[in-house]
Amino acid sequence: MTVHRNTRKFAAHRVAVGVLAAALVVTAAGCSSDGGEDAETQGASGALAGSDLAAEEGSTEVPGPSPRLAAVDAAGRVVILDLETGDELTDFGGAQDARISAVDDRFAFLTAFDGDTTIVDVGSWSTDHGDHAHSYVKTPTELGEIEDAQGAHVVANDGKVAVFSPRGGAASVLSLPELRKGKVDVVGMINADASGVVIPMADHFVTSRDTETSSTFELRDSTSAVVHEFTDACPNFEGQAVFRTSIVAACDDGFVVLSYINAESSSRKIAYPEGVASGARPTTLRTTAGSSLVVGNGGKEVLVFDSALSSTVDGAEVPWTQIPTQGQVLDAALSGNGKQVLALLADGSLAVFDAQTGEQVASGQVLSSPFDTSAGAEAAPSFVVGANRAYVTEPAVGAVHEVDYLDNGRVARTFDVAATSLMVAGF
């Protein structure tokens, strides 16, 4: 693959976006935000007075998180919003039917089947520093493109980003620390089957390999040499959750947990709990920072799996939490603190459950009308989570709804953005 680098900064402009309710309130441990100005408005750069951490070049430290939303529509138009003010920071054109893969809660990797992979620094992030955190903003910047990476599968872990191109049968590996410096340099190439994935883990890479009946997994070193073949098969592998030293893969007959700890490789198949049909198995897995829980939606329920127990408890006894819902689940995720499970249902509601007990604690109507799951050509609503808010797409009416899921699923604001894919940054 070829990397095309640039540092094109998008012209910062502010265009009011349709807002229907009050301003966002953001809370974070050890930080506070006074709704202050961003870097473009302040006209300043560098660390705050008295700060104990230097700001990276071109950035401005701010008193607390300054969240932003990056969204792309079906035509490829990308919009970046300031979520404190609701203002549009910038917009630019991209490839049709592009999807956003969020990396490091800061970078948007825009992938499309008929276009290269474009990397954008959304320009807002927070950095842990001892017992506190520092928050920064900068002008959104297009960092570069990875050419010949159409339909790429992007996975970040272990300080690396693997951008796997099915057409090329290899992943371009980027260094996350270098990406934070604005450098899009390929530091390695890892081979895999055209229909597979490449996942960084513990200074190695897990790759999938298809056989006639199933998928299997291999562990490769930085030169792409195979150093271990995992034994557990995964029929119809689709969906993965990534941790520092382990990976959870979703299959027709259960989860395969792959690990590499202290130079020891292992895998384990854990069957789904009773009642999970192959046609309703999860195909998308979601996690959140600091939690060992994995959430997957299938049919009319949400599955919650604790990955921390997979290596210590007999497979038949590993506690799955099965959360039945009132209708078809369109999307599911964990809350920002990992204590709640959020499920967007086809009837247009967002239901909130206790992640440990499965008890429903809140529900609110979000979509303007139910979504017809039989309309295969229509983009389904989905959502992402940032701190105590969820951002729900409704492509049919060209809107993104901001939902306070801790306040009975209340819709706090609605933005006039026809998003089909989005991410949040800067929480």
C-alpha positions as CSV (number, residue, x, y, z in Angstrom):
1,M,0.0,0.0,0.0
2,T,1.1,3.6,-0.6
3,V,0.8,6.3,2.0
4,H,0.1,9.9,0.8
5,R,0.9,12.3,3.6
6,N,-0.3,15.9,4.0
7,T,-1.2,18.1,6.9
8,R,-4.1,20.0,5.3
9,K,-5.9,22.0,8.0
10,F,-9.5,22.5,7.3
11,A,-10.6,26.1,7.2
12,A,-12.2,26.8,10.6
13,H,-15.6,28.2,10.2
14,R,-18.7,28.2,12.4
15,V,-22.1,27.5,10.9
16,A,-25.0,27.0,13.2
17,V,-26.4,23.5,13.2
18,G,-30.1,22.9,14.1
19,V,-30.2,22.6,17.9
20,L,-33.5,21.8,19.7
21,A,-32.5,21.8,23.3
22,A,-30.1,22.9,26.0
23,A,-26.3,22.9,25.9
24,L,-24.3,19.8,26.6
25,V,-23.0,19.3,30.2
26,V,-19.8,17.2,30.3
27,T,-18.3,15.8,33.5
28,A,-15.1,14.0,34.0
29,A,-13.1,12.9,37.0
30,G,-10.5,15.4,38.0
31,C,-11.5,17.8,35.3
32,S,-14.1,20.5,34.7
33,S,-15.2,22.6,31.8
34,D,-16.5,26.1,31.9
35,G,-17.9,25.9,28.4
36,G,-14.8,27.8,27.3
37,E,-13.5,28.6,23.9
38,D,-11.6,26.3,21.7
39,A,-8.2,26.8,20.2
40,E,-9.5,28.7,17.1
41,T,-11.5,31.1,19.2
42,Q,-8.8,31.7,21.9
43,G,-6.2,32.4,19.2
44,A,-3.6,30.9,21.5
45,S,-1.6,27.7,21.8
46,G,0.3,25.8,24.4
47,A,-0.2,24.6,27.9
48,L,-2.3,26.4,30.5
49,A,-0.5,28.5,33.0
50,G,0.9,26.3,35.8
51,S,0.3,23.1,33.8
52,D,2.6,20.2,34.7
53,L,2.5,18.8,31.1
54,A,3.7,20.4,27.9
55,A,1.2,20.7,25.0
56,E,2.0,19.1,21.7
57,E,2.9,21.5,18.9
58,G,-0.1,23.3,17.5
59,S,-2.5,22.4,20.3
60,T,-4.0,24.4,23.1
61,E,-4.7,23.1,26.6
62,V,-8.2,23.7,27.8
63,P,-9.6,23.5,31.4
64,G,-11.5,20.3,30.7
65,P,-12.8,18.0,28.0
66,S,-14.0,19.7,24.8
67,P,-15.9,17.0,23.0
68,R,-16.4,16.9,19.2
69,L,-18.5,14.8,16.9
70,A,-17.3,13.6,13.5
71,A,-20.0,12.3,11.2
72,V,-20.1,11.2,7.6
73,D,-23.2,10.9,5.3
74,A,-24.0,8.5,2.5
75,A,-22.5,10.9,-0.1
76,G,-19.2,11.0,1.8
77,R,-19.5,14.5,3.3
78,V,-17.8,14.7,6.6
79,V,-18.8,17.2,9.3
80,I,-17.0,17.9,12.6
81,L,-19.1,19.6,15.3
82,D,-18.1,21.2,18.6
83,L,-20.4,19.5,21.1
84,E,-20.0,22.3,23.7
85,T,-21.6,24.9,21.4
86,G,-23.3,22.8,18.7
87,D,-21.3,24.7,16.1
88,E,-19.9,23.2,12.9
89,L,-16.1,23.5,12.9
90,T,-15.6,22.2,9.4
91,D,-16.9,20.0,6.6
92,F,-15.2,18.4,3.6
93,G,-16.0,15.9,0.9
94,G,-15.0,12.2,1.0
95,A,-15.7,8.9,-0.7
96,Q,-19.3,7.7,-1.1
97,D,-20.6,5.3,1.5
98,A,-17.5,5.9,3.7
99,R,-17.4,4.6,7.3
100,I,-15.6,6.0,10.3
101,S,-13.4,3.9,12.4
102,A,-12.5,5.7,15.6
103,V,-8.9,5.4,16.8
104,D,-7.6,6.6,20.2
105,D,-10.8,8.6,20.7
106,R,-9.2,11.3,18.5
107,F,-8.6,10.1,14.9
108,A,-11.2,9.3,12.3
109,F,-10.1,6.7,9.8
110,L,-12.5,7.1,6.8
111,T,-12.8,3.9,4.8
112,A,-14.8,3.2,1.6
113,F,-15.0,0.3,-0.9
114,D,-14.2,2.6,-3.7
115,G,-11.7,5.0,-2.1
116,D,-8.5,5.2,-0.2
117,T,-8.4,5.3,3.6
118,T,-8.2,8.9,4.8
119,I,-7.0,9.8,8.3
120,V,-8.3,12.9,10.1
121,D,-7.2,14.3,13.4
122,V,-10.6,15.5,14.9
123,G,-8.6,17.8,17.1
124,S,-9.7,17.1,20.6
125,W,-8.4,14.7,23.2
126,S,-7.5,14.1,26.8
127,T,-4.4,12.6,28.3
128,D,-4.1,10.8,31.6
129,H,-1.3,12.2,33.7
130,G,-0.8,10.5,37.1
131,D,-3.9,11.2,39.2
132,H,-5.4,13.7,36.8
133,A,-5.9,14.4,33.1
134,H,-5.1,17.2,30.6
135,S,-7.3,18.2,27.7
136,Y,-6.3,19.7,24.4
137,V,-7.8,21.1,21.2
138,K,-6.5,22.0,17.8
139,T,-7.8,22.7,14.3
140,P,-9.1,19.5,12.6
141,T,-6.5,18.3,10.2
142,E,-6.4,15.8,7.4
143,L,-3.1,13.9,8.1
144,G,-2.9,11.8,5.0
145,E,-4.2,8.8,3.0
146,I,-3.3,5.1,2.7
147,E,-3.8,4.3,-0.9
148,D,-4.9,1.0,-2.2
149,A,-6.8,0.4,1.1
150,Q,-10.3,0.2,-0.2
151,G,-12.8,-1.3,2.2
152,A,-10.1,-1.4,4.9
153,H,-10.7,-3.0,8.3
154,V,-9.1,-0.8,10.9
155,V,-8.1,-2.1,14.4
156,A,-6.1,-0.1,17.0
157,N,-4.3,-1.8,19.9
158,D,-0.9,-2.1,21.6
159,G,0.2,1.4,20.4
160,K,-0.4,0.4,16.7
161,V,-3.1,0.8,14.1
162,A,-3.5,-2.0,11.5
163,V,-5.2,-0.9,8.3
164,F,-6.1,-4.2,6.5
165,S,-7.0,-4.1,2.8
166,P,-9.0,-7.2,1.6
167,R,-7.9,-6.4,-1.9
168,G,-4.2,-6.4,-1.1
169,G,-4.3,-9.2,1.5
170,A,-2.1,-7.2,3.9
171,A,-2.3,-4.6,6.6
172,S,-0.4,-1.4,6.8
173,V,0.8,-0.9,10.4
174,L,1.0,2.6,11.7
175,S,2.6,3.8,15.0
176,L,0.0,5.4,17.3
177,P,2.6,7.6,19.1
178,E,3.8,8.9,15.7
179,L,0.3,9.4,14.5
180,R,-0.2,11.7,17.6
181,K,2.7,13.7,16.2
182,G,0.9,14.0,12.8
183,K,3.0,11.4,11.1
184,V,1.3,8.8,8.8
185,D,4.2,6.4,8.3
186,V,3.9,2.7,7.7
187,V,6.1,0.9,10.1
188,G,5.3,-2.7,9.0
189,M,3.2,-4.9,6.7
190,I,1.3,-8.0,8.0
191,N,-0.1,-10.5,5.6
192,A,-3.6,-12.2,6.0
193,D,-6.3,-13.8,4.0
194,A,-8.3,-11.5,1.8
195,S,-11.4,-12.0,4.0
196,G,-9.6,-11.8,7.3
197,V,-8.5,-9.2,9.8
198,V,-5.2,-8.1,11.4
199,I,-5.2,-7.2,15.1
200,P,-2.2,-5.9,17.0
201,M,-1.7,-7.6,20.4
202,A,1.2,-7.8,22.8
203,D,4.0,-6.8,20.3
204,H,2.5,-9.4,17.8
205,F,-0.4,-9.6,15.4
206,V,-3.4,-11.9,15.3
207,T,-4.6,-12.8,11.8
208,S,-7.5,-14.8,10.7
209,R,-7.3,-17.5,8.0
210,D,-10.3,-19.1,6.2
211,T,-10.7,-22.8,5.6
212,E,-13.5,-24.6,3.8
213,T,-15.6,-24.9,6.9
214,S,-14.4,-22.3,9.4
215,S,-11.9,-19.6,10.3
216,T,-8.8,-20.1,12.3
217,F,-6.3,-17.7,13.8
218,E,-2.5,-17.3,13.7
219,L,-0.1,-15.2,15.8
220,R,2.5,-13.4,13.7
221,D,5.6,-11.4,14.7
222,S,6.5,-7.9,13.3
223,T,8.0,-9.5,10.2
224,S,4.7,-11.2,9.4
225,A,6.2,-14.7,10.2
226,V,3.7,-17.1,11.8
227,V,4.9,-18.0,15.3
228,H,1.8,-19.8,16.6
229,E,-1.4,-21.4,15.2
230,F,-4.3,-21.3,17.6
231,T,-6.3,-24.5,17.7
232,D,-9.9,-23.3,18.2
233,A,-11.9,-22.9,15.0
234,C,-14.4,-20.1,14.5
235,P,-17.3,-20.8,12.1
236,N,-18.3,-17.6,10.3
237,F,-16.0,-15.3,12.2
238,E,-17.6,-11.8,12.3
239,G,-17.0,-9.3,15.1
240,Q,-14.2,-8.9,17.6
241,A,-13.4,-7.1,20.9
242,V,-9.8,-6.2,21.5
243,F,-7.9,-6.0,24.8
244,R,-4.2,-5.5,25.5
245,T,-3.3,-9.2,25.7
246,S,-6.4,-10.9,24.5
247,I,-9.0,-10.9,21.7
248,V,-12.6,-12.0,21.8
249,A,-13.9,-13.3,18.4
250,A,-17.6,-13.9,17.6
251,C,-18.4,-17.1,15.8
252,D,-21.6,-19.1,15.0
253,D,-21.2,-21.4,18.0
254,G,-19.7,-19.1,20.6
255,F,-16.8,-16.8,21.4
256,V,-13.1,-17.7,20.9
257,V,-10.8,-16.0,23.3
258,L,-7.2,-15.7,22.1
259,S,-4.5,-14.5,24.4
260,Y,-0.7,-14.0,24.4
261,I,0.7,-13.5,27.9
262,N,4.3,-13.8,29.0
263,A,5.2,-15.3,25.6
264,E,2.5,-18.0,26.0
265,S,-0.2,-18.3,23.4
266,S,-3.6,-19.9,24.1
267,S,-7.2,-20.0,22.8
268,R,-10.5,-21.1,24.3
269,K,-13.9,-21.6,22.8
270,I,-16.8,-20.6,25.0
271,A,-20.3,-21.7,23.8
272,Y,-23.1,-19.3,23.7
273,P,-25.7,-19.6,26.5
274,E,-28.8,-21.7,25.8
275,G,-31.3,-20.1,23.5
276,V,-28.9,-18.1,21.3
277,A,-29.7,-19.2,17.7
278,S,-27.1,-19.0,15.0
279,G,-29.3,-16.5,13.1
280,A,-29.4,-14.2,16.1
281,R,-25.8,-14.5,17.2
282,P,-23.8,-11.2,17.7
283,T,-21.8,-9.9,14.7
284,T,-20.6,-6.7,16.3
285,L,-18.9,-6.5,19.6
286,R,-18.4,-3.4,21.7
287,T,-16.2,-2.6,24.7
288,T,-15.3,0.5,26.6
289,A,-12.0,1.7,28.2
290,G,-11.4,0.3,31.7
291,S,-14.0,-2.5,31.5
292,S,-13.6,-6.2,30.8
293,L,-17.2,-6.5,29.5
294,V,-18.0,-7.2,25.9
295,V,-21.5,-6.4,24.5
296,G,-23.0,-7.9,21.4
297,N,-26.5,-7.6,20.0
298,G,-28.5,-10.4,18.4
299,G,-32.1,-10.6,17.6
300,K,-34.3,-9.5,20.5
301,E,-31.6,-9.6,23.2
302,V,-28.2,-8.2,24.2
303,L,-25.4,-10.5,25.3
304,V,-22.9,-9.3,27.9
305,F,-19.7,-11.4,28.4
306,D,-17.0,-10.8,31.0
307,S,-13.7,-11.4,29.3
308,A,-11.9,-11.4,32.6
309,L,-13.5,-14.6,33.6
310,S,-12.8,-16.6,30.4
311,S,-9.5,-18.0,31.5
312,T,-10.4,-18.8,35.1
313,V,-13.8,-20.4,35.0
314,D,-14.9,-23.6,33.3
315,G,-16.4,-22.7,29.9
316,A,-19.8,-24.0,30.7
317,E,-20.0,-21.9,33.8
318,V,-18.7,-18.6,32.5
319,P,-21.5,-16.1,33.4
320,W,-23.1,-14.6,30.4
321,T,-25.7,-12.0,31.1
322,Q,-28.6,-12.3,28.6
323,I,-30.7,-9.2,28.4
324,P,-34.1,-9.7,26.7
325,T,-35.5,-6.6,25.0
326,Q,-38.9,-5.5,23.9
327,G,-38.0,-5.7,20.2
328,Q,-35.3,-6.1,17.6
329,V,-32.0,-4.7,18.6
330,L,-30.4,-2.4,16.0
331,D,-27.2,-1.5,18.0
332,A,-25.9,-2.0,21.5
333,A,-23.0,-0.6,23.6
334,L,-21.7,0.0,27.0
335,S,-22.0,3.3,28.8
336,G,-18.9,5.5,29.3
337,N,-18.2,4.0,32.7
338,G,-19.1,0.4,31.7
339,K,-21.9,0.2,34.3
340,Q,-24.9,0.3,31.9
341,V,-25.8,-1.4,28.7
342,L,-27.5,0.7,26.0
343,A,-29.7,-0.8,23.3
344,L,-31.2,1.0,20.4
345,L,-34.4,-0.9,19.3
346,A,-36.2,-0.9,16.0
347,D,-39.3,0.7,17.7
348,G,-37.1,3.8,18.0
349,S,-36.4,3.7,21.7
350,L,-33.1,3.6,23.6
351,A,-33.2,1.2,26.5
352,V,-30.8,1.3,29.4
353,F,-29.9,-1.8,31.5
354,D,-27.7,-2.5,34.5
355,A,-24.7,-4.3,33.0
356,Q,-24.3,-6.7,35.9
357,T,-27.9,-7.7,36.6
358,G,-29.6,-7.0,33.2
359,E,-32.3,-5.0,34.9
360,Q,-33.8,-2.3,32.7
361,V,-33.3,1.1,34.4
362,A,-34.5,3.6,31.8
363,S,-36.0,3.9,28.3
364,G,-36.8,6.8,26.1
365,Q,-38.1,7.3,22.6
366,V,-35.4,8.7,20.3
367,L,-36.2,8.0,16.7
368,S,-39.0,9.9,15.0
369,S,-40.5,6.7,13.8
370,P,-39.8,2.9,14.0
371,F,-37.2,1.5,11.7
372,D,-38.3,-1.2,9.2
373,T,-35.7,-3.9,9.5
374,S,-36.9,-5.5,6.3
375,A,-35.8,-2.4,4.3
376,G,-32.3,-3.8,3.6
377,A,-31.2,-0.9,1.4
378,E,-31.8,1.7,4.0
379,A,-29.0,2.6,6.4
380,A,-30.0,1.5,9.9
381,P,-29.7,3.9,12.8
382,S,-26.7,3.3,15.1
383,F,-25.1,5.2,18.0
384,V,-21.8,5.9,19.8
385,V,-21.3,6.8,23.4
386,G,-19.3,9.7,24.9
387,A,-19.2,10.2,28.7
388,N,-22.8,10.4,29.8
389,R,-24.4,11.0,26.4
390,A,-25.2,8.8,23.4
391,Y,-25.3,10.1,19.8
392,V,-27.9,8.3,17.7
393,T,-28.1,8.5,13.9
394,E,-31.4,8.7,12.1
395,P,-30.4,8.8,8.4
396,A,-34.0,8.7,7.2
397,V,-34.6,12.2,8.5
398,G,-31.1,13.5,8.4
399,A,-30.5,13.9,12.1
400,V,-28.2,12.9,15.0
401,H,-29.9,12.9,18.4
402,E,-27.9,13.5,21.6
403,V,-29.4,11.4,24.4
404,D,-28.9,11.8,28.1
405,Y,-29.2,8.1,28.9
406,L,-28.9,8.8,32.7
407,D,-32.0,11.0,32.5
408,N,-34.5,8.4,31.3
409,G,-33.2,8.4,27.8
410,R,-34.1,12.1,27.3
411,V,-33.2,13.6,23.9
412,A,-31.2,16.7,24.8
413,R,-30.4,18.0,21.4
414,T,-30.9,17.1,17.7
415,F,-28.4,18.1,15.0
416,D,-29.3,18.5,11.4
417,V,-26.6,16.0,10.2
418,A,-27.5,13.1,7.9
419,A,-24.9,10.8,9.4
420,T,-24.6,7.1,8.5
421,S,-21.4,6.7,10.6
422,L,-19.9,8.8,13.4
423,M,-17.5,9.0,16.3
424,V,-17.0,11.2,19.3
425,A,-13.6,12.6,20.4
426,G,-12.3,14.6,23.3
427,F,-14.2,13.0,26.2
